[in-house]
Amino acid sequence: MGILSHLSILHLLWAALVFCQYEDYDFEDEYGGEPDHQVPYYFNPDAQVEAPRFPFPVECAKECFCPPAFPLSMYCDHRKLKTIPNIPNHVQQLYLQNNNIEAVPAEPFTNVTFIREINLSYNNIKFHMIDHGVFAKLSHLVQLHLQHNELEEFPFPLPSSLERLLLGFNNISRLPANALEGLPNMTTLDLCNNLLDDSVLKEKPFSNMKNLMQLNLCNNKLQTMPPDLPPSLRHLSLENNSISHIPENYFHRLPHIIALRMSHNNLQDIPHNTFNLPNLLELNLGHNKLKQVFYIPSSLQHLYIEDNEIENINVTVMCPSLDPLNIKQLTYIRVDQNKLTSPISTYAFFCFPLIRTIYYGEQNVTVSRPSQLRTPVFRRFLTPEEFQEAEDNHETLNQETEEDHEAEDSYFHPYYH
């Protein structure tokens, strides 16, 4: 009986404990309430930037939205704003894109201390309407979006902390010699779709940008290769210009290039070893005036030479020797819209054992009537039935080109990492 009594007492104590637990449980602790002892959650804190500790709800401009889940961000986009609202000093991400803003005065940024990203894209901002030094004083600014505006000049001065600057789709035709000085942390610079010509590059504006990894100069008015690019460069976009020549040994000072895009230019002749680069993965020379192929480095995976004037692809030029210890990585070649009358030699499969796809498409053998090789798309690793079905239905062709364009867009997208 003694043992049973002790068990009964323990059971009663356990029941009381469970009851008290549910009695004291506050569902607001989990569903919206914030108990006094809980430390507030801060979105994406940076070790080098100490955001001020503030109680909820945080201050927010009346024209904007500051979500409680992301208290360091202020969303003012797509609101037909004509002016920049005053910015609370705790804000680190400011989104003002897709408005009707024409000027960037200093006043709204008076109390700003910790801001790291500003997005002013898709507005109507002109260079002379930006207060001098308004960005330079933002000592923690890392990313600045000013694409799709009406800038006529490069918006300097800028803070030394800046890492990503996006200026595409403006009217920039001038780039003062000192505009890019004092930007040691810059990794990405997008100047596509502007009015830059060779005279702008005479001062070698990019030479001192020691950490620059991505430079986009597509859709400008360049006729020559930009001089003295920094050795740190990984991605270079020069498509849609009027470049007709690549100087010999031009890329010797750029050994880290991963992706090079020079489609839609006037290139006619490529020195044999121009692209002998140890890290090159993608090379796009489509829509030029090339008549001959060139040496292919071992690292290259994707080669685009469509819409040129190539009549014969000499594989021995692309691959002068076989090295079993250094297998060439080429997997995809696009050669449509050239002047080929026969497929690439089967020797290519000894030189490039990993090749999976050769896209022949239509060939411009005659001006009036494009012709198509018997095999518009060569694919390895397909059964005869799969290959015939793909050839009949053109599914392989459509799928390949869509995938390639998606991959192509990602390489030099402003948000590429």
Summary of the structure (lengths in Angstrom):
residues: 417
radius of gyration: 29.6
end to end distance: 74.1
largest distance: 108.8
contacts: 1230
relative contact order: 0.05
helix: 18%
strand: 13%
